[in-house]
Amino acid sequence: MSVPLLGSLTWRCNNDREFAFTFIPAGATLTVQHSVEDEVTRRQIDPGEKFNGPFSKPAEHQEWVINYRHKPGIISAKLSVVPAVRQGACFIRNFTLEETRQPSHL
């Protein structure tokens, strides 16, 4: 899943049919927040790094908030993902992306 100007979100499913997501930045230092149920993790990631989320059950809603702060302003993206399993196959049941841009107030 591509997030314009920020990077990409990929997913994998293990043999227990649990899902894990990885965010890879496009080329800038980003602040990333990942939430699964009530567990929130925040981290800054640089180009060449990636943020690996933990494996979780398929019905658990996951959110990713990515912020790119640069001189002209802030680009933010909120990704909401609901994974699922049907007849042993892993898939993404629902995915939404909201992106906002705010100018810097210098």
N, C-alpha and C positions, 0 to 999 in steps of 0.2 A: 504494500500500500504506500503510495507516494504522497508525501506532504510537501506541497509546493514551497520552494526556497529553503526548506528546513531539513529534509532528509527523508527517510523511509522507515516504515514499521513492518517487520516481518514476524511470522509466527511459526511455531512448530508444535507438534503433538507427540507425546511419548506413548509407550506401550500401554500405560495405564489410562490413556485417553485424557491426560491433563495437558493444558495449554501453557506455553511460555511465549512471551513476545520480546523482540529486540528492536531498539530504536538506533538507527545509524545516521549521524548528522551528515548533511550535504557538503559542508566545507567551512563551517564557522563554529565557534564555541557557543554552546547552548546550555540553558538551564532546563532540566527535564524533571518532571514530577510524575511518578507512576503510582496509581491507587488500585488495589484489589480489595474489595470489601472495605474494611476499616484500616488496612495497613497501607501507609503512605511512605514512599521513598523519594527523596530529592537528591539530585546530583548534577554537577556541572560536567559536561562532556566536551572534549576537544575533537577537532577533525582527526580521523583515524581511530578514534575510540568508539565504543558502542555501549549501550545501556541494556543489560540483560535482565529482564524481569523473571521472577520465580515461576515455577510450574504451579498451576492452580486448577481447580475443578472447572469443567466446561461451562457450567451455568453461571459462574461468577463474573459479574460485570467488571470490566477494567477500564480505567481512564488514564490517558496520557496528556499532560499539559507541557508544551514545549515553548520556550521563550528565547527569542534572539534579540538581544539588545545591541544596537549599533547607532552610530552618530545620527542618522536621519530619524530614528525612532525605534519602536519595538514591534516585532512581528510575533504574534502568539497563535498557537494552534491548540485546540482541544480535540482529542480523539476519544471516542467512546466505542468500546468493542464488546460484543457479547458472543463468545464462542459457543459451539454446540457439538454434540455427537449424535448421529442418527445411523442406525444399523451398522455401527462400528466405524463409520467414517467421520473424521474430524472436519469441521467447516466453520466459517464465520457466519453466524445467524444475522447479526446486525452490526453495522459500522457507520458512524457519523463523524464528520470532520467540520469543525467551525474554526475559521481563521479570521483574526482581526489584526489591524495595523493602526498604531498610534504614533503620531509625530512626537519628536523630542521637544521638551519645553526648556530650551536653553536660554 
